[in-house]
Amino acid sequence: MKIRAVIVEDSRLARNELKELIKLHDDLELVGEAGNVDDGAELIETEIPDLLFLDINMPEKDGFDLLEMLDDVPITVFTTAYDEYAIKSFEYNALDYLLKPVSNKRFDMALEKVRAKMVSKQENTPTNNKLTENSQIFIKDGESCWLVKIGDISLFEIVGNYTRVYFENKKPMLYKSLNQVEEKLPKDSFFRANRQQIVNTNYIENVVSWFNGKLKLTLKNGEEVEVSRRQSYIFKERMSL
């Protein structure tokens, strides 16, 4: 299994060091490199890599800004010369981080984590520009940030011009409209309940008849969602009720 990787790093020396380490592994294929965030975002959207080696501290925009620009975040290994970034990177749910200069041993350890992640992530590359349940999205809300697997999200909800995302016990804001989100979601597991909400049908715990031909859904996290009359008909057909 070839692991397609890209490097986003502003230091040419650091990029060259990573490229030499990549050459030592037959299952790694470098498909591109970029020296800044904007070029990196374009590269990732074009190549759709499995693995991203990402520098955190770059001029103008940093590595976290890059993640915020992506619809689907690859497996991410941060590279940094600053140890204080290590803890923060794990708040972002990065797979690993590498302190520069990167040793062969430490690179090999990170790569083993990547291989294990690849084995467990069967649908790692969307084929039609859509997200899968295994795709990751990046959410930044104030000082808190997450890399969240689509399948772990139970509900999307309009709040003004933004979208609230429900996962675990978190409810951060995603700076995209609900319509933008809906275009990317896997249709087999997400359902537009009404104008304000999209639910993950895997998280529905109970369905009851409601007023005027509507349905009310109770999710596993306790949230209740009222399905519009029109969508209730569609929901019944889809779920064979």
Wavefront OBJ file of the C-alpha trace (Angstrom):
o trace
v 0.000 0.000 0.000
v 1.549 3.273 -1.134
v 1.146 6.218 1.229
v 0.922 9.433 -0.792
v 2.512 12.293 1.158
v 2.964 16.039 0.836
v 5.221 18.415 2.753
v 4.186 21.950 3.701
v 7.220 23.632 5.239
v 8.704 27.093 4.682
v 12.316 25.985 5.248
v 13.949 24.502 2.148
v 16.515 22.748 4.368
v 13.781 21.121 6.465
v 11.911 20.047 3.320
v 15.078 18.447 1.947
v 15.671 16.613 5.234
v 12.143 15.210 5.154
v 12.511 14.188 1.512
v 15.673 12.228 2.330
v 13.839 10.429 5.147
v 10.895 9.651 2.868
v 13.240 8.084 0.279
v 14.235 5.460 2.845
v 10.741 3.957 2.838
v 9.392 2.136 -0.225
v 5.769 2.558 0.825
v 6.055 6.362 1.001
v 5.539 8.432 -2.150
v 6.099 12.183 -2.090
v 3.548 13.737 -4.456
v 4.305 17.396 -3.765
v 5.773 20.063 -1.523
v 4.937 23.663 -0.713
v 6.705 26.469 1.105
v 3.663 28.350 2.419
v 0.088 27.819 3.542
v -1.729 29.053 0.426
v 0.355 26.914 -1.932
v -0.019 24.010 0.492
v -3.808 24.266 0.504
v -3.899 24.254 -3.301
v -1.527 21.286 -3.433
v -3.608 19.250 -0.980
v -6.899 19.984 -2.735
v -5.313 18.886 -6.036
v -3.404 15.782 -4.930
v -5.692 14.592 -2.079
v -2.751 12.981 -0.211
v -3.000 10.367 2.527
v -0.353 12.026 4.693
v 0.598 15.633 5.440
v 3.920 16.652 7.000
v 3.034 20.124 8.258
v 5.252 22.807 9.737
v 3.457 24.690 12.515
v 5.392 27.956 12.611
v 5.344 29.656 9.212
v 5.242 33.362 8.327
v 1.887 35.112 7.726
v -0.232 31.958 8.143
v 0.697 28.990 10.337
v -0.004 25.288 10.031
v -3.248 25.544 11.978
v -4.512 28.149 9.506
v -3.873 25.651 6.721
v -5.967 22.957 8.392
v -8.821 25.430 8.727
v -8.775 25.995 4.954
v -9.235 22.307 4.071
v -12.523 20.489 3.529
v -10.934 17.104 4.201
v -7.798 16.944 6.368
v -5.255 14.181 5.612
v -3.471 12.209 8.323
v -1.333 14.952 9.843
v 2.147 14.805 11.351
v 3.321 18.189 12.589
v 6.950 19.250 12.240
v 8.298 21.981 14.476
v 11.494 23.354 15.974
v 9.605 24.524 19.068
v 8.788 22.016 21.770
v 5.993 24.172 23.241
v 3.916 23.475 20.139
v 3.870 19.747 20.855
v 1.082 19.852 23.427
v -1.004 22.167 21.292
v -0.651 19.881 18.284
v -2.240 17.023 20.213
v -5.177 19.275 21.089
v -5.695 19.356 17.333
v -5.724 15.536 17.310
v -2.710 15.324 15.021
v -1.383 11.805 14.671
v 2.125 12.776 15.824
v 4.675 15.579 15.880
v 8.359 15.646 14.950
v 10.895 17.985 16.490
v 13.396 19.386 13.982
v 15.984 18.266 13.099
v 14.155 14.961 12.677
v 16.076 11.781 13.456
v 15.664 8.573 11.466
v 14.426 6.727 14.562
v 11.789 9.328 15.413
v 10.613 9.489 11.786
v 10.270 5.687 11.693
v 8.170 5.769 14.879
v 5.822 8.356 13.390
v 5.550 6.349 10.175
v 4.497 3.248 12.097
v 1.578 5.247 13.507
v 0.723 6.393 10.000
v 0.706 2.818 8.688
v -1.569 1.677 11.522
v -3.916 4.584 10.834
v -4.002 3.752 7.139
v -4.968 0.137 7.847
v -7.895 1.228 10.023
v -8.959 3.929 7.576
v -10.228 2.034 4.542
v -11.999 4.959 2.873
v -9.088 7.339 3.066
v -9.567 9.023 -0.327
v -12.943 10.375 -1.458
v -13.389 9.633 -5.151
v -16.078 12.209 -5.955
v -15.017 15.273 -3.929
v -17.371 14.159 -1.146
v -16.413 13.404 2.425
v -16.680 9.885 3.827
v -17.414 8.880 7.407
v -13.657 8.443 7.877
v -12.812 11.902 6.538
v -11.538 14.496 9.002
v -12.563 18.138 9.216
v -10.771 20.851 11.141
v -12.766 23.075 13.511
v -11.386 26.128 15.270
v -13.615 27.904 17.796
v -11.835 30.595 19.784
v -8.686 29.093 21.271
v -9.935 25.506 20.992
v -9.341 23.363 17.924
v -10.220 19.836 16.831
v -9.691 17.389 13.998
v -13.020 15.551 13.914
v -13.969 12.431 11.997
v -17.194 12.966 10.039
v -18.673 9.739 11.381
v -18.290 11.030 14.963
v -20.534 14.043 14.319
v -24.174 13.569 15.337
v -25.693 16.889 14.264
v -25.039 20.042 12.229
v -27.132 23.108 13.062
v -27.428 26.629 11.615
v -26.417 29.456 13.938
v -26.562 32.724 11.988
v -24.072 32.497 9.112
v -22.199 29.624 10.745
v -22.802 25.979 11.634
v -22.717 24.403 15.084
v -21.153 20.928 15.129
v -22.179 18.330 17.730
v -19.696 15.576 18.635
v -18.962 13.869 21.960
v -19.907 16.597 24.472
v -18.639 19.439 22.268
v -20.638 22.026 20.295
v -18.121 24.286 18.503
v -18.864 26.589 15.585
v -17.710 25.828 12.035
v -17.220 28.913 9.891
v -19.157 27.562 6.928
v -22.840 27.674 6.049
v -24.998 24.582 6.480
v -25.524 24.410 2.715
v -21.743 24.332 2.166
v -21.457 21.525 4.694
v -24.345 19.545 3.195
v -22.764 19.505 -0.270
v -19.794 17.537 1.071
v -21.489 15.101 3.464
v -22.006 11.389 2.666
v -25.692 11.062 1.735
v -26.067 7.539 3.086
v -25.531 8.623 6.691
v -26.590 12.289 6.880
v -30.133 13.583 6.455
v -31.457 17.152 6.157
v -34.183 17.146 8.813
v -35.269 20.753 8.278
v -33.864 24.077 7.128
v -31.756 24.417 10.261
v -30.417 20.916 10.961
v -28.701 17.897 9.403
v -28.593 14.695 11.452
v -26.328 11.665 11.351
v -28.818 8.802 11.056
v -26.414 6.487 12.880
v -27.002 8.567 16.030
v -30.809 8.385 15.984
v -32.048 6.564 19.082
v -35.798 7.116 18.826
v -38.389 8.307 16.291
v -41.922 9.383 17.225
v -44.833 10.836 15.288
v -45.253 14.548 15.925
v -47.781 17.224 15.049
v -49.121 17.820 11.524
v -47.495 14.767 9.972
v -44.054 15.604 11.308
v -41.566 13.354 13.085
v -39.403 14.020 16.116
v -35.997 12.390 16.419
v -34.123 11.817 19.652
v -30.368 11.405 19.236
v -28.043 9.350 21.406
v -26.661 12.537 22.951
v -30.160 13.569 24.081
v -30.684 16.248 21.434
v -34.163 16.381 19.901
v -34.709 17.262 16.238
v -38.075 18.060 14.662
v -38.299 16.876 11.062
v -40.292 19.111 8.730
v -43.457 17.654 7.187
v -41.921 17.357 3.717
v -38.714 15.798 5.039
v -40.700 13.442 7.258
v -42.196 11.797 4.167
v -38.734 11.447 2.650
v -37.324 10.127 5.922
v -40.018 7.430 6.170
v -39.290 6.257 2.627
v -35.544 6.283 3.208
v -35.696 4.445 6.545
v -38.517 2.098 5.411
v -40.870 3.170 8.159
l 1 2 3 4 5 6 7 8 9 10 11 12 13 14 15 16 17 18 19 20 21 22 23 24 25 26 27 28 29 30 31 32 33 34 35 36 37 38 39 40 41 42 43 44 45 46 47 48 49 50 51 52 53 54 55 56 57 58 59 60 61 62 63 64 65 66 67 68 69 70 71 72 73 74 75 76 77 78 79 80 81 82 83 84 85 86 87 88 89 90 91 92 93 94 95 96 97 98 99 100 101 102 103 104 105 106 107 108 109 110 111 112 113 114 115 116 117 118 119 120 121 122 123 124 125 126 127 128 129 130 131 132 133 134 135 136 137 138 139 140 141 142 143 144 145 146 147 148 149 150 151 152 153 154 155 156 157 158 159 160 161 162 163 164 165 166 167 168 169 170 171 172 173 174 175 176 177 178 179 180 181 182 183 184 185 186 187 188 189 190 191 192 193 194 195 196 197 198 199 200 201 202 203 204 205 206 207 208 209 210 211 212 213 214 215 216 217 218 219 220 221 222 223 224 225 226 227 228 229 230 231 232 233 234 235 236 237 238 239 240 241
